[in-house]
């Protein structure tokens, strides 16, 4: 398990998996969006509609590029395999 924080643009400073760490298999990234929106000063319900967003995906080709963005608002989100 690894914990990282995103920068002001919502990105990590480095890939989540360093060279040699990527293996075929299933993965999960959990985005802690409740605290993110609260820190941004957004008025949220208690509890917030979205607090943690788990994104489960699989890596089949360890030589491919995997970019897993999360587009999120306090009330919905979408994710996809980016380039």
C-alpha atoms as one frame of an Amber mdcrd trajectory, in Angstrom:
protein
   0.000   0.000   0.000   1.215   3.475  -0.857  -0.123   6.898   0.138   0.584
   9.990  -1.944  -0.895  13.469  -2.183  -1.682  15.336  -5.360  -0.279  18.740
  -6.226  -2.270  21.931  -6.894  -3.163  20.592 -10.354  -4.522  17.367  -8.862
  -1.637  15.245 -10.143   0.992  13.209  -8.366   4.568  14.426  -8.732   5.756
  10.957  -9.764   4.094   7.843 -11.188   2.361   5.752  -8.520   4.332   2.730
  -9.672   8.046   3.249 -10.223   9.897   1.475 -12.990   9.994  -2.225 -12.196
   7.025  -2.081  -9.778   4.308  -2.498 -12.408   2.978  -6.048 -12.486   0.058
  -7.659 -14.296  -2.941  -7.716 -12.027  -5.747  -5.799 -10.409  -5.215  -2.499
  -8.654  -7.219   0.029  -6.679  -6.659   3.740  -6.192  -8.768   5.398  -3.505
  -9.237   9.132  -3.951 -10.108  10.931  -0.692 -12.292  13.621  -2.242 -14.271
  14.645   0.864 -11.237  16.107   2.624 -10.068  17.623  -0.674 -13.328  19.523
  -1.184 -13.503  20.521   2.495  -9.964  21.942   2.329 -10.999  23.881  -0.779
 -13.703  25.572   1.315 -16.677  23.926  -0.383 -19.843  23.608   1.667 -20.519
  19.886   2.042 -23.251  17.878   3.699 -22.342  15.883   6.800 -21.498  13.238
   5.763 -20.522  14.400   2.268 -22.210  12.718  -0.702 -18.776  11.568  -1.937
 -16.009  11.034   0.583 -13.778   8.306  -0.842 -13.865   7.199  -4.486 -12.280
   3.790  -5.123 -11.184   3.172  -8.714 -10.473  -0.480  -9.523  -8.655  -1.354
 -12.733  -6.391  -4.031 -14.201  -2.973  -3.901 -15.810  -2.578  -6.446 -18.584
   0.445  -5.026 -20.438   3.260  -3.929 -18.145   4.986  -2.186 -21.060   1.984
   0.061 -21.787   1.305   3.504 -20.338  -1.498   3.683 -17.771  -2.907   7.052
 -16.779  -5.949   6.850 -14.470  -7.521  10.297 -14.145 -10.483  11.095 -11.933
 -12.754  13.979 -12.931 -14.772  14.781  -9.840 -17.263  17.192  -8.326 -18.844
  16.899  -4.868 -21.746  15.029  -6.500 -20.307  12.844  -9.262 -17.208  11.527
 -10.970 -15.906   9.784 -14.072 -12.673   7.942 -14.726 -11.076   6.385 -17.793
  -7.768   5.091 -19.072  -6.008   8.187 -20.278  -3.003   8.515 -22.515
